[in-house]
Amino acid sequence: MRQLFNIACKSRQKLIYFEKVIAAISLLALLVLSLSQVILRNFFELGFSEIDVIARHLVLFVTFMGAALISEGNRHIKIDCVTSVIRDSLKSRIKAPMLFISSVISFIFFWYALQFWLDENQYASTNELLALYMALILPLGFFILGLHFLLLAISHQEEIHN
């Protein structure tokens, strides 16, 4: 069991590093592309529609990576009113099952996002390929969130037993 905990912790650290890199690159690219599009349109009366497509998808990259990083630190928005009225000892006991349920739900979203992407891939025209491949962030983002919740559940369960 201890070995599983160590693997989960190392995996979480690598995943966090990956997410930070992707989020930083995506945010930087979003800023550069948006600024260049504004300059091109205002000063040269020129613009590229592909930049708008890329920018829309980069927002999703930043959002998904940010959501995963926030959930890792347990700083996400909590909309449940039950946790405010239950004891701390009970909160600690239900945290791992709740994380596991969140993981299952995220993996279900991943499955349906992947099915949606595969359907889009089947009917996409050649001029939509950029948007199609950028839209892979939807299944990838849900998979990363599900993986985060699963690793957090494993880590939390081991912390309870120690």
C-alpha atoms as an extended CHARMM CRD file, in Angstrom:
* protein
*
       162  EXT
         1         1  MET       CA              0.0000000000        0.0000000000        0.0000000000  PROA      1               0.0000000000
         2         2  ARG       CA              2.8690000000        2.3350000000        0.7790000000  PROA      2               0.0000000000
         3         3  GLN       CA              4.2970000000        1.7440000000       -2.6920000000  PROA      3               0.0000000000
         4         4  LEU       CA              0.9800000000        2.7450000000       -4.2770000000  PROA      4               0.0000000000
         5         5  PHE       CA              1.0320000000        5.9400000000       -2.2150000000  PROA      5               0.0000000000
         6         6  ASN       CA              4.5800000000        6.7510000000       -3.3850000000  PROA      6               0.0000000000
         7         7  ILE       CA              3.6470000000        6.1240000000       -7.0230000000  PROA      7               0.0000000000
         8         8  ALA       CA              0.5560000000        8.3270000000       -6.6520000000  PROA      8               0.0000000000
         9         9  CYS       CA              2.5970000000       11.1550000000       -5.1200000000  PROA      9               0.0000000000
        10        10  LYS       CA              5.2780000000       10.9980000000       -7.8190000000  PROA      10              0.0000000000
        11        11  SER       CA              2.6380000000       10.8550000000      -10.5330000000  PROA      11              0.0000000000
        12        12  ARG       CA              0.8720000000       13.8670000000       -9.0470000000  PROA      12              0.0000000000
        13        13  GLN       CA              4.1040000000       15.8710000000       -9.0380000000  PROA      13              0.0000000000
        14        14  LYS       CA              4.8390000000       15.0260000000      -12.6830000000  PROA      14              0.0000000000
        15        15  LEU       CA              1.2650000000       15.8090000000      -13.6500000000  PROA      15              0.0000000000
        16        16  ILE       CA              1.4210000000       19.1640000000      -11.8580000000  PROA      16              0.0000000000
        17        17  TYR       CA              4.6400000000       20.0610000000      -13.6960000000  PROA      17              0.0000000000
        18        18  PHE       CA              3.0950000000       19.0650000000      -17.0500000000  PROA      18              0.0000000000
        19        19  GLU       CA             -0.0280000000       21.1310000000      -16.3410000000  PROA      19              0.0000000000
        20        20  LYS       CA              1.9680000000       24.1900000000      -15.3060000000  PROA      20              0.0000000000
        21        21  VAL       CA              4.0340000000       24.0330000000      -18.4870000000  PROA      21              0.0000000000
        22        22  ILE       CA              0.9810000000       23.5800000000      -20.7240000000  PROA      22              0.0000000000
        23        23  ALA       CA             -0.9360000000       26.3470000000      -18.9240000000  PROA      23              0.0000000000
        24        24  ALA       CA              1.9960000000       28.7730000000      -19.1440000000  PROA      24              0.0000000000
        25        25  ILE       CA              2.6710000000       28.0580000000      -22.8170000000  PROA      25              0.0000000000
        26        26  SER       CA             -1.0350000000       28.2910000000      -23.6390000000  PROA      26              0.0000000000
        27        27  LEU       CA             -1.4520000000       31.5780000000      -21.8020000000  PROA      27              0.0000000000
        28        28  LEU       CA              1.6350000000       33.0720000000      -23.4140000000  PROA      28              0.0000000000
        29        29  ALA       CA              0.5200000000       31.9120000000      -26.8700000000  PROA      29              0.0000000000
        30        30  LEU       CA             -2.9760000000       33.2690000000      -26.2270000000  PROA      30              0.0000000000
        31        31  LEU       CA             -1.6020000000       36.6800000000      -25.2780000000  PROA      31              0.0000000000
        32        32  VAL       CA              0.8050000000       36.8270000000      -28.2240000000  PROA      32              0.0000000000
        33        33  LEU       CA             -1.7730000000       35.6990000000      -30.7750000000  PROA      33              0.0000000000
        34        34  SER       CA             -4.4880000000       38.0050000000      -29.4420000000  PROA      34              0.0000000000
        35        35  LEU       CA             -2.1620000000       40.9890000000      -29.3900000000  PROA      35              0.0000000000
        36        36  SER       CA             -0.8930000000       40.2550000000      -32.8750000000  PROA      36              0.0000000000
        37        37  GLN       CA             -4.4580000000       39.8810000000      -34.1650000000  PROA      37              0.0000000000
        38        38  VAL       CA             -5.4210000000       43.2580000000      -32.6680000000  PROA      38              0.0000000000
        39        39  ILE       CA             -2.3470000000       44.9270000000      -34.1750000000  PROA      39              0.0000000000
        40        40  LEU       CA             -2.9300000000       43.3040000000      -37.5610000000  PROA      40              0.0000000000
        41        41  ARG       CA             -6.5710000000       44.3610000000      -37.6530000000  PROA      41              0.0000000000
        42        42  ASN       CA             -6.1310000000       47.9110000000      -36.3770000000  PROA      42              0.0000000000
        43        43  PHE       CA             -2.9540000000       48.9570000000      -38.1310000000  PROA      43              0.0000000000
        44        44  PHE       CA             -2.8280000000       46.8270000000      -41.2620000000  PROA      44              0.0000000000
        45        45  GLU       CA             -6.5350000000       46.0330000000      -41.7620000000  PROA      45              0.0000000000
        46        46  LEU       CA             -5.5860000000       42.3940000000      -41.9500000000  PROA      46              0.0000000000
        47        47  GLY       CA             -6.6210000000       39.4610000000      -39.8130000000  PROA      47              0.0000000000
        48        48  PHE       CA             -6.4930000000       35.6970000000      -39.8170000000  PROA      48              0.0000000000
        49        49  SER       CA             -9.5390000000       33.6470000000      -38.8530000000  PROA      49              0.0000000000
        50        50  GLU       CA             -7.2770000000       30.7890000000      -37.7680000000  PROA      50              0.0000000000
        51        51  ILE       CA             -5.9090000000       32.9600000000      -34.9620000000  PROA      51              0.0000000000
        52        52  ASP       CA             -9.4170000000       33.3310000000      -33.5530000000  PROA      52              0.0000000000
        53        53  VAL       CA             -9.9340000000       29.5530000000      -33.6650000000  PROA      53              0.0000000000
        54        54  ILE       CA             -6.6060000000       28.9480000000      -31.9280000000  PROA      54              0.0000000000
        55        55  ALA       CA             -7.3320000000       31.6170000000      -29.3090000000  PROA      55              0.0000000000
        56        56  ARG       CA            -10.7190000000       30.0860000000      -28.4600000000  PROA      56              0.0000000000
        57        57  HSD       CA             -9.1310000000       26.7050000000      -27.9100000000  PROA      57              0.0000000000
        58        58  LEU       CA             -6.1920000000       28.1260000000      -25.9620000000  PROA      58              0.0000000000
        59        59  VAL       CA             -8.7230000000       29.5330000000      -23.4980000000  PROA      59              0.0000000000
        60        60  LEU       CA             -9.9070000000       25.9490000000      -22.9720000000  PROA      60              0.0000000000
        61        61  PHE       CA             -6.3210000000       24.7590000000      -22.4770000000  PROA      61              0.0000000000
        62        62  VAL       CA             -5.7200000000       27.4050000000      -19.8050000000  PROA      62              0.0000000000
        63        63  THR       CA             -9.0910000000       26.6680000000      -18.1800000000  PROA      63              0.0000000000
        64        64  PHE       CA             -8.6390000000       22.9040000000      -17.9680000000  PROA      64              0.0000000000
        65        65  MET       CA             -5.0440000000       23.0850000000      -16.7590000000  PROA      65              0.0000000000
        66        66  GLY       CA             -6.0150000000       25.7540000000      -14.2230000000  PROA      66              0.0000000000
        67        67  ALA       CA             -8.9360000000       23.6460000000      -12.9990000000  PROA      67              0.0000000000
        68        68  ALA       CA             -6.6490000000       20.6600000000      -12.5160000000  PROA      68              0.0000000000
        69        69  LEU       CA             -4.0640000000       22.7340000000      -10.6420000000  PROA      69              0.0000000000
        70        70  ILE       CA             -6.6920000000       24.3360000000       -8.4280000000  PROA      70              0.0000000000
        71        71  SER       CA             -8.2720000000       20.9820000000       -7.5840000000  PROA      71              0.0000000000
        72        72  GLU       CA             -4.8270000000       19.6540000000       -6.6700000000  PROA      72              0.0000000000
        73        73  GLY       CA             -4.4320000000       22.3190000000       -4.0170000000  PROA      73              0.0000000000
        74        74  ASN       CA             -8.0250000000       21.8670000000       -2.7870000000  PROA      74              0.0000000000
        75        75  ARG       CA             -8.7010000000       25.5180000000       -3.6020000000  PROA      75              0.0000000000
        76        76  HSD       CA            -11.5910000000       24.8950000000       -5.9910000000  PROA      76              0.0000000000
        77        77  ILE       CA            -15.0770000000       26.2940000000       -5.5280000000  PROA      77              0.0000000000
        78        78  LYS       CA            -17.1260000000       24.1090000000       -3.2490000000  PROA      78              0.0000000000
        79        79  ILE       CA            -20.8450000000       24.3060000000       -3.9260000000  PROA      79              0.0000000000
        80        80  ASP       CA            -21.9510000000       21.7060000000       -1.4290000000  PROA      80              0.0000000000
        81        81  CYS       CA            -23.6690000000       23.0130000000        1.6670000000  PROA      81              0.0000000000
        82        82  VAL       CA            -23.3450000000       19.7230000000        3.5430000000  PROA      82              0.0000000000
        83        83  THR       CA            -19.6590000000       20.1430000000        4.4100000000  PROA      83              0.0000000000
        84        84  SER       CA            -20.3560000000       23.3110000000        6.3460000000  PROA      84              0.0000000000
        85        85  VAL       CA            -22.5960000000       21.4760000000        8.8220000000  PROA      85              0.0000000000
        86        86  ILE       CA            -20.7410000000       18.1950000000        9.3540000000  PROA      86              0.0000000000
        87        87  ARG       CA            -17.9190000000       17.4710000000       11.7830000000  PROA      87              0.0000000000
        88        88  ASP       CA            -14.2900000000       17.5880000000       10.6840000000  PROA      88              0.0000000000
        89        89  SER       CA            -13.7780000000       13.9040000000       11.4860000000  PROA      89              0.0000000000
        90        90  LEU       CA            -16.6100000000       12.9770000000        9.1270000000  PROA      90              0.0000000000
        91        91  LYS       CA            -15.2460000000       15.3290000000        6.4550000000  PROA      91              0.0000000000
        92        92  SER       CA            -11.9400000000       13.4920000000        6.6080000000  PROA      92              0.0000000000
        93        93  ARG       CA            -13.6420000000       10.1070000000        6.2270000000  PROA      93              0.0000000000
        94        94  ILE       CA            -15.7900000000       11.0870000000        3.2470000000  PROA      94              0.0000000000
        95        95  LYS       CA            -13.0640000000       13.0090000000        1.3930000000  PROA      95              0.0000000000
        96        96  ALA       CA            -11.5460000000        9.9730000000       -0.3680000000  PROA      96              0.0000000000
        97        97  PRO       CA            -14.9260000000        8.5770000000       -1.5370000000  PROA      97              0.0000000000
        98        98  MET       CA            -15.9440000000       12.0380000000       -2.7690000000  PROA      98              0.0000000000
        99        99  LEU       CA            -12.6720000000       12.3850000000       -4.6650000000  PROA      99              0.0000000000
       100       100  PHE       CA            -13.2210000000        8.9430000000       -6.1750000000  PROA      100             0.0000000000
       101       101  ILE       CA            -16.7790000000        9.8830000000       -7.2350000000  PROA      101             0.0000000000
       102       102  SER       CA            -15.4090000000       13.0860000000       -8.7800000000  PROA      102             0.0000000000
       103       103  SER       CA            -12.8530000000       10.9750000000      -10.6180000000  PROA      103             0.0000000000
       104       104  VAL       CA            -15.5190000000        8.6430000000      -11.9870000000  PROA      104             0.0000000000
       105       105  ILE       CA            -17.6500000000       11.5800000000      -13.1500000000  PROA      105             0.0000000000
       106       106  SER       CA            -14.6270000000       13.1950000000      -14.8360000000  PROA      106             0.0000000000
       107       107  PHE       CA            -13.8050000000        9.9160000000      -16.5960000000  PROA      107             0.0000000000
       108       108  ILE       CA            -17.4300000000        9.6640000000      -17.7790000000  PROA      108             0.0000000000
       109       109  PHE       CA            -17.1250000000       13.2040000000      -19.1750000000  PROA      109             0.0000000000
       110       110  PHE       CA            -13.8430000000       12.1410000000      -20.7890000000  PROA      110             0.0000000000
       111       111  TRP       CA            -15.5460000000        9.1870000000      -22.4680000000  PROA      111             0.0000000000
       112       112  TYR       CA            -18.3590000000       11.2800000000      -23.9040000000  PROA      112             0.0000000000
       113       113  ALA       CA            -16.0250000000       14.1000000000      -24.9450000000  PROA      113             0.0000000000
       114       114  LEU       CA            -13.8800000000       11.5300000000      -26.7400000000  PROA      114             0.0000000000
       115       115  GLN       CA            -16.9490000000       10.0790000000      -28.4700000000  PROA      115             0.0000000000
       116       116  PHE       CA            -17.9560000000       13.6020000000      -29.5150000000  PROA      116             0.0000000000
       117       117  TRP       CA            -14.4600000000       14.2930000000      -30.8600000000  PROA      117             0.0000000000
       118       118  LEU       CA            -14.3810000000       11.0080000000      -32.7830000000  PROA      118             0.0000000000
       119       119  ASP       CA            -17.7610000000       11.8590000000      -34.3130000000  PROA      119             0.0000000000
       120       120  GLU       CA            -16.5050000000       15.3220000000      -35.2630000000  PROA      120             0.0000000000
       121       121  ASN       CA            -13.3740000000       13.7510000000      -36.7200000000  PROA      121             0.0000000000
       122       122  GLN       CA            -15.4510000000       11.5210000000      -38.9410000000  PROA      122             0.0000000000
       123       123  TYR       CA            -17.3120000000       14.4260000000      -40.5500000000  PROA      123             0.0000000000
       124       124  ALA       CA            -14.7720000000       17.2520000000      -40.4070000000  PROA      124             0.0000000000
       125       125  SER       CA            -13.8050000000       18.9300000000      -43.6460000000  PROA      125             0.0000000000
       126       126  THR       CA            -10.1900000000       19.6640000000      -44.4780000000  PROA      126             0.0000000000
       127       127  ASN       CA            -10.5060000000       23.3610000000      -43.6150000000  PROA      127             0.0000000000
       128       128  GLU       CA            -11.6130000000       22.4540000000      -40.0520000000  PROA      128             0.0000000000
       129       129  LEU       CA             -8.6840000000       20.1890000000      -39.1590000000  PROA      129             0.0000000000
       130       130  LEU       CA             -6.9350000000       22.8170000000      -37.0070000000  PROA      130             0.0000000000
       131       131  ALA       CA            -10.0340000000       23.3260000000      -34.8780000000  PROA      131             0.0000000000
       132       132  LEU       CA            -10.5890000000       19.5900000000      -34.7630000000  PROA      132             0.0000000000
       133       133  TYR       CA             -7.1590000000       18.8200000000      -33.3460000000  PROA      133             0.0000000000
       134       134  MET       CA             -7.2560000000       21.7650000000      -30.9740000000  PROA      134             0.0000000000
       135       135  ALA       CA            -10.6000000000       20.4150000000      -29.6780000000  PROA      135             0.0000000000
       136       136  LEU       CA             -8.7380000000       17.3970000000      -28.2970000000  PROA      136             0.0000000000
       137       137  ILE       CA             -8.3760000000       19.4970000000      -25.1530000000  PROA      137             0.0000000000
       138       138  LEU       CA            -11.9370000000       18.5350000000      -24.1810000000  PROA      138             0.0000000000
       139       139  PRO       CA            -11.3280000000       14.8050000000      -23.6910000000  PROA      139             0.0000000000
       140       140  LEU       CA             -7.7400000000       15.4210000000      -22.5740000000  PROA      140             0.0000000000
       141       141  GLY       CA             -8.8440000000       17.9820000000      -19.9900000000  PROA      141             0.0000000000
       142       142  PHE       CA            -11.4820000000       15.7160000000      -18.4860000000  PROA      142             0.0000000000
       143       143  PHE       CA             -9.0100000000       12.8260000000      -18.4400000000  PROA      143             0.0000000000
       144       144  ILE       CA             -6.4410000000       14.9350000000      -16.5890000000  PROA      144             0.0000000000
       145       145  LEU       CA             -9.0680000000       16.0840000000      -14.0760000000  PROA      145             0.0000000000
       146       146  GLY       CA            -10.1920000000       12.4840000000      -13.5180000000  PROA      146             0.0000000000
       147       147  LEU       CA             -6.5930000000       11.3930000000      -13.0530000000  PROA      147             0.0000000000
       148       148  HSD       CA             -6.0270000000       14.1890000000      -10.5320000000  PROA      148             0.0000000000
       149       149  PHE       CA             -9.0510000000       13.2290000000       -8.4810000000  PROA      149             0.0000000000
       150       150  LEU       CA             -8.0920000000        9.5510000000       -8.5730000000  PROA      150             0.0000000000
       151       151  LEU       CA             -4.5120000000       10.2560000000       -7.4450000000  PROA      151             0.0000000000
       152       152  LEU       CA             -5.8050000000       12.5740000000       -4.7210000000  PROA      152             0.0000000000
       153       153  ALA       CA             -8.1970000000        9.8680000000       -3.5200000000  PROA      153             0.0000000000
       154       154  ILE       CA             -5.3930000000        7.2990000000       -3.3710000000  PROA      154             0.0000000000
       155       155  SER       CA             -3.0860000000        9.7390000000       -1.5700000000  PROA      155             0.0000000000
       156       156  HSD       CA             -5.7680000000       10.7930000000        0.9010000000  PROA      156             0.0000000000
       157       157  GLN       CA             -6.7540000000        7.2070000000        1.6500000000  PROA      157             0.0000000000
       158       158  GLU       CA             -3.1200000000        6.3600000000        2.4710000000  PROA      158             0.0000000000
       159       159  GLU       CA             -2.7840000000        9.4590000000        4.6910000000  PROA      159             0.0000000000
       160       160  ILE       CA             -5.8110000000        8.3000000000        6.7010000000  PROA      160             0.0000000000
       161       161  HSD       CA             -4.2900000000        4.8640000000        7.2770000000  PROA      161             0.0000000000
       162       162  ASN       CA             -0.9480000000        6.2890000000        8.4500000000  PROA      162             0.0000000000
